[in-house]
C-alpha cells in the first residue's frame, strides 16, 4: 500500500490575494500633485502548513513548513500599494499616483515600508508593521504603523474569518491610517498646485 500524505485544511494552498479595498471616508484636501509611490518589503513570517501521515489506523500530524499563499506576502503587498495609489487618485488627494519606476518626475515621493508581516493561523490573524515616508514638502514625514487584522472582532468573528478575509481586514485597516496622513501632509506641507517636486536620485 502506498503511503499517502493528506493535507489538512490548515494548508490553504488555494488562498488568493484579497480584492482591493476602498477608503470610504472624507479627506480634508484635494490637489493637482503627482506622487511617485515605492514599496519596500521586509520579512514575511508565519503560516506553517500541516499534513498527516497514516500510521496504522491513526493519522500522525506533520509540520511541512511555511505556506506562502496564506502569508501577507510580497504579492499581497504589491496589490495593496496598487490599491493605495488608486484610492489617492479616486479621492483626488493627488491627481496622479504612479509606481516610482514609471515616473520621471513627481511632486511627492511616498515610500511604504513593510518592515514585517506576521500571520497567526489561529483565526487567520495578520499583524502588519509598516512605515510610511513622504518627501517633497516643506518637511519630510516618517511614521510607523502596526495593524492587527482581528482588532475589535468578537471571538465568533475571529473564528469564522478565513485567510483571504483576514488579509482584506488588515489591508482596510492600514488604508484607513495611511490615506488621512497623506492628505494632512499635503494640507500642512504643500501647496495643492505647487511647482516644486522631489529628486528621485537623492
C-alpha positions, 0 to 999 in steps of 0.5 A: 500500500502506498503511503499517502500524505493528506493535507489538512485544511490548515494548508490553504494552498488555494488562498488568493490575494484579497480584492482591493479595498476602498477608503470610504471616508472624507479627506480634508484636501484635494490637489493637482500633485503627482506622487511617485509611490515605492514599496519596500518589503521586509520579512514575511513570517508565519503560516506553517502548513500541516499534513498527516501521515497514516500510521496504522489506523491513526493519522500522525500530524506533520509540520511541512513548513511555511505556506506562502499563499496564506502569508501577507506576502510580497504579492499581497503587498504589491496589490495593496500599494496598487490599491493605495495609489488608486484610492489617492487618485479616486479621492483626488488627494493627488491627481496622479499616483504612479509606481516610482519606476514609471515616473520621471518626475513627481511632486511627492515621493511616498515610500511604504515600508513593510518592515514585517508581516506576521500571520497567526493561523489561529483565526487567520490573524495578520499583524502588519508593521509598516512605515510610511515616508513622504518627501517633497514638502516643506518637511519630510514625514516618517511614521510607523504603523502596526495593524492587527487584522482581528482588532475589535472582532468578537471571538465568533468573528475571529473564528469564522474569518478565513485567510483571504478575509483576514488579509482584506481586514488588515489591508482596510485597516492600514488604508484607513491610517495611511490615506488621512496622513497623506492628505494632512501632509499635503494640507500642512506641507504643500501647496495643492498646485505647487511647482516644486517636486522631489529628486528621485536620485537623492 
